[in-house]
Amino acid sequence: MSAHALYVAAAYGITAVVLAGLVGWILLDQRARKRELAELEAAGVRRRSDKGAKP
């Protein structure tokens, strides 16, 4: 394998690892935000967009 091919393969590998890390971080953060939202709704806090709904 030439030096150029090794460089390209390493660049693609690093990019794939970084993208996978970002996707994982986003999914974990989404889970945490959903949990926080459920806790707030259980405590009686409602969304501003829910103005038309009666409690």
C-alpha positions in Angstrom: 0.0 0.0 0.0 1.4 3.4 -1.0 1.8 6.3 1.4 -1.0 8.1 -0.3 -3.4 5.2 0.0 -2.5 4.8 3.6 -3.2 8.5 4.2 -6.6 8.4 2.5 -7.6 5.2 4.4 -6.6 6.8 7.7 -8.5 10.0 6.9 -11.6 8.0 6.1 -11.2 5.9 9.2 -10.8 8.9 11.5 -13.8 10.5 9.8 -16.0 7.4 10.4 -15.0 7.3 14.0 -15.7 10.9 14.6 -19.1 10.7 12.8 -20.0 7.6 14.8 -19.1 9.4 18.0 -21.2 12.4 17.1 -24.2 10.2 16.3 -23.8 8.4 19.6 -23.6 11.7 21.5 -26.7 13.0 19.8 -28.7 9.9 20.6 -27.6 9.9 24.2 -28.5 13.6 24.5 -31.9 13.0 22.9 -32.6 10.3 25.5 -31.7 12.7 28.3 -33.8 15.5 26.9 -36.8 13.2 26.5 -36.4 12.0 30.1 -36.2 15.6 31.3 -39.3 16.5 29.3 -41.2 13.6 30.8 -40.2 14.6 34.3 -41.4 18.2 33.7 -44.7 17.0 32.2 -45.3 14.7 35.2 -44.7 17.7 37.5 -47.4 19.6 35.8 -45.3 21.9 33.6 -46.9 22.2 30.2 -45.5 23.3 26.8 -46.2 26.8 25.5 -47.5 25.2 22.3 -50.1 23.4 24.4 -52.1 26.6 25.2 -55.3 25.2 23.6 -55.3 22.0 25.7 -57.3 21.9 28.9 -55.5 20.3 31.9 
